[in-house]
């Protein structure tokens, strides 16, 4: 699923570029069915800052695992790269926001006066596609995952922002 441009809203917080995506809802469809069936569903997130449509100048990659408590009807989210970072007892919208709030790119070193774009990609992870146990989550592994074409059974979302300048981002 691709969501139109301008649905992704970059902003700056404490030297980090983060994004909001009010129209993005990824806890739906097959992913939501799997969650309601008691499965934990991992999602791979990639946030890229480009200085043109083809030149990535900064990138953040994270894997978040979402689970659903059928008794409380609430979601929990764990950031795989830091298990201490987790959101508990969240609504679907709050869980989606929690993931985006824990995904960021450092603003240091980005060109302040140049037009930039933010691009967000999210993919569900197939149950037979775990990260290698010995390497954990790392940049090379996630870049390799996102360079693969998505499979038909794999949910995928993509959004891009309108052009912006770093100096014009509001906290």
HELIX and SHEET records of a PDB file:
HELIX    1   1 UNK A   29  UNK A   36  1                                   8    
HELIX    2   2 UNK A   92  UNK A  101  1                                  10    
HELIX    3   3 UNK A  139  UNK A  147  1                                   9    
HELIX    4   4 UNK A  166  UNK A  168  5                                   3    
SHEET    1   A 3 UNK A   9  UNK A  13  0                                        
SHEET    2   A 3 UNK A  16  UNK A  20 -1                                        
SHEET    3   A 3 UNK A 105  UNK A 106 -1                                        
SHEET    1   B 6 UNK A  86  UNK A  90  0                                        
SHEET    2   B 6 UNK A  74  UNK A  79 -1                                        
SHEET    3   B 6 UNK A  56  UNK A  69 -1                                        
SHEET    4   B 6 UNK A  41  UNK A  50 -1                                        
SHEET    5   B 6 UNK A 115  UNK A 124 -1                                        
SHEET    6   B 6 UNK A 156  UNK A 160 -1                                        
SHEET    1   C 6 UNK A  86  UNK A  90  0                                        
SHEET    2   C 6 UNK A  74  UNK A  79 -1                                        
SHEET    3   C 6 UNK A  56  UNK A  69 -1                                        
SHEET    4   C 6 UNK A  41  UNK A  50 -1                                        
SHEET    5   C 6 UNK A 115  UNK A 124 -1                                        
SHEET    6   C 6 UNK A 164  UNK A 165 -1                                        
END                                                                             
